[in-house]
Amino acid sequence: MTESSSTTALAAGSDGNPTKIGFIGCGTIAFAIATGIATQSKIKIESIAVSKRSEQKSKLLAETFPDLVTVQEENQKILDENDLIFLCVLPQLTSEILKNLKFDTKRHTLVSLASTTKLDDLVRDSKLDATRVSKMICLPSIARHQGISLHCCPTKNPFLTSLFEATGGVTTLESESGLEAAMMTTCVMGPIYGMMKHGRDWLTQHTNLSAAEASELVVKQYVGAVLEAERDCDQPNRLEDLVAEQTPGGINEQALRNMEQLGGMETQTKVMDAILSRIRGESDGSVVP
Ligand SMILES: NC(=O)C1=CN([C@@H]2O[C@H](COP(=O)(O)OP(=O)(O)OC[C@H]3O[C@@H](n4cnc5c(N)ncnc54)[C@H](OP(=O)(O)O)[C@@H]3O)[C@@H](O)[C@H]2O)C=CC1
């Protein structure tokens, strides 16, 4: 899925496809992406090399996928022996790490997970051509091929699109500011979990259900609603249709209307605007009540 156009997927293993993959940094997100890539079967990958850091995670990856994953001590060795490099370190470290590495400008493709590091800085510090540098955002659920990755700004990189499709799906953004706005979707967990907990607490006050029973009830109702919404979710009017199919005059229709009348949607907009401004480095993300 792209902002405006679709790309054609190249067959795996086509000439020039970077099927030797290296990870600089092997923390939470590198572990998840490496697991997602190692367990997908659509794209043939020759090898995956991960940084020894963090040792517990890199060791586990090598033990789990002994035919595919090796552990390297040095970042430069990861570059020297691989073509597609995922940079999975904290944003404040990207510049220093990249400046100390020597990329092959004809061979390497760099994908950075450091969300707040700008593309221009990645290009400057890696000395790679801008067409070889992109940013990706995903959640740890990529390990199970769940969720959807965000990717920008590919100068048409069908291989990366195919790889990310194979690990759960990808939305391709054609501008860095579009990527920043789309990142809003990666922070739905906090509000949803908070609403579930609030619903659970309300339920235990109004019923004889235990906290465990109320938790299960609330979470499973959310799961049912979300799975229903997932069906045909690539259709442009799916959300309008879901809202419209609530029984006229029924309690779901009324609950939504009440939410709107009490300013729930304005609150949601304010929250999204504030988070976007934090993502863009324009504020600390707080809202003024
Ligand atoms: N966690 C998530 O869900 C997501 C994270 N991201 C982004 O991905 C990046 C990594 O996040 P996350 O995986 O959570 O962070 P972690 O802290 O789990 O991982 C960071 C990794 O970087 C390693 N590291 C530190 N310094 C170096 C170095 N000089 N050379 C090589 N490796 C080094 C650390 O090793 P050691 O432990 O040995 O210090 C660790 O393995 C961040 O920029 C984050 O914003 C993006 C999307 C989602």
The ligand as an SDF file (V2000), in Angstrom:
LIG
                    3D

 48 52  0  0  0  0  0  0  0  0999 V2000
   11.1770   -0.8850   20.4590 N   0  0  0  0  0  0  0  0  0  0  0  0
   10.2930   -0.5270   19.5330 C   0  0  0  0  0  0  0  0  0  0  0  0
    9.1200   -0.9630   19.5170 O   0  0  0  0  0  0  0  0  0  0  0  0
   10.6660    0.4040   18.4450 C   0  0  0  0  0  0  0  0  0  0  0  0
   11.9200    1.0400   18.3990 C   0  0  0  0  0  0  0  0  0  0  0  0
   12.2210    1.8880   17.3740 N   0  0  0  0  0  0  0  0  0  0  0  0
   13.5040    2.5640   17.2930 C   0  0  0  0  0  0  0  0  0  0  0  0
   14.5150    1.5870   17.0860 O   0  0  0  0  0  0  0  0  0  0  0  0
   15.7060    2.0060   17.7230 C   0  0  0  0  0  0  0  0  0  0  0  0
   16.1460    0.9310   18.6820 C   0  0  0  0  0  0  0  0  0  0  0  0
   15.1170    0.7680   19.6660 O   0  0  0  0  0  0  0  0  0  0  0  0
   15.0780   -0.4880   20.6330 P   0  0  0  0  0  0  0  0  0  0  0  0
   15.3980   -1.7160   19.8750 O   0  0  0  0  0  0  0  0  0  0  0  0
   13.7990   -0.4070   21.3520 O   0  0  0  0  0  0  0  0  0  0  0  0
   16.2660   -0.1030   21.6280 O   0  0  0  0  0  0  0  0  0  0  0  0
   17.1990   -1.0750   22.4970 P   0  0  0  0  0  0  0  0  0  0  0  0
   17.7790   -0.2040   23.5570 O   0  0  0  0  0  0  0  0  0  0  0  0
   16.4750   -2.3070   22.8550 O   0  0  0  0  0  0  0  0  0  0  0  0
   18.3310   -1.4690   21.4440 O   0  0  0  0  0  0  0  0  0  0  0  0
   19.3690   -0.6110   21.0770 C   0  0  0  0  0  0  0  0  0  0  0  0
   20.5260   -1.4740   20.6440 C   0  0  0  0  0  0  0  0  0  0  0  0
   21.6040   -0.6510   20.2340 O   0  0  0  0  0  0  0  0  0  0  0  0
   22.8060   -1.2710   20.7240 C   0  0  0  0  0  0  0  0  0  0  0  0
   23.8990   -0.3230   20.6650 N   0  0  0  0  0  0  0  0  0  0  0  0
   24.1660    0.7230   21.4470 C   0  0  0  0  0  0  0  0  0  0  0  0
   25.3050    1.3280   21.0460 N   0  0  0  0  0  0  0  0  0  0  0  0
   25.7470    0.6220   19.9700 C   0  0  0  0  0  0  0  0  0  0  0  0
   26.8830    0.7250   19.1140 C   0  0  0  0  0  0  0  0  0  0  0  0
   27.7940    1.6910   19.2590 N   0  0  0  0  0  0  0  0  0  0  0  0
   27.0170   -0.1530   18.1130 N   0  0  0  0  0  0  0  0  0  0  0  0
   26.1120   -1.1440   17.9220 C   0  0  0  0  0  0  0  0  0  0  0  0
   25.0280   -1.3060   18.7150 N   0  0  0  0  0  0  0  0  0  0  0  0
   24.8610   -0.4330   19.7220 C   0  0  0  0  0  0  0  0  0  0  0  0
   22.4040   -1.7210   22.1050 C   0  0  0  0  0  0  0  0  0  0  0  0
   23.3390   -2.6360   22.6160 O   0  0  0  0  0  0  0  0  0  0  0  0
   23.5530   -2.8010   24.2280 P   0  0  0  0  0  0  0  0  0  0  0  0
   22.2640   -3.3510   24.7700 O   0  0  0  0  0  0  0  0  0  0  0  0
   24.6690   -3.7770   24.3210 O   0  0  0  0  0  0  0  0  0  0  0  0
   23.8510   -1.4260   24.7420 O   0  0  0  0  0  0  0  0  0  0  0  0
   21.0740   -2.3740   21.7670 C   0  0  0  0  0  0  0  0  0  0  0  0
   21.2800   -3.6700   21.2150 O   0  0  0  0  0  0  0  0  0  0  0  0
   15.4040    3.3450   18.4200 C   0  0  0  0  0  0  0  0  0  0  0  0
   15.8640    4.3860   17.6150 O   0  0  0  0  0  0  0  0  0  0  0  0
   13.8980    3.3450   18.5300 C   0  0  0  0  0  0  0  0  0  0  0  0
   13.3790    4.6460   18.4780 O   0  0  0  0  0  0  0  0  0  0  0  0
   11.3370    2.0600   16.3560 C   0  0  0  0  0  0  0  0  0  0  0  0
   10.1270    1.4440   16.3490 C   0  0  0  0  0  0  0  0  0  0  0  0
    9.6740    0.6170   17.4230 C   0  0  0  0  0  0  0  0  0  0  0  0
  1  2  1  0
  2  3  2  0
  2  4  1  0
  4  5  2  0
  4 48  1  0
  5  6  1  0
  6  7  1  0
  6 46  1  0
  7  8  1  0
  7 44  1  0
  8  9  1  0
  9 10  1  0
  9 42  1  0
 10 11  1  0
 11 12  1  0
 12 13  2  0
 12 14  1  0
 12 15  1  0
 15 16  1  0
 16 17  2  0
 16 18  1  0
 16 19  1  0
 19 20  1  0
 20 21  1  0
 21 22  1  0
 21 40  1  0
 22 23  1  0
 23 24  1  0
 23 34  1  0
 24 25  1  0
 24 33  1  0
 25 26  2  0
 26 27  1  0
 27 28  1  0
 27 33  2  0
 28 29  1  0
 28 30  2  0
 30 31  1  0
 31 32  2  0
 32 33  1  0
 34 35  1  0
 34 40  1  0
 35 36  1  0
 36 37  2  0
 36 38  1  0
 36 39  1  0
 40 41  1  0
 42 43  1  0
 42 44  1  0
 44 45  1  0
 46 47  2  0
 47 48  1  0
M  END
$$$$
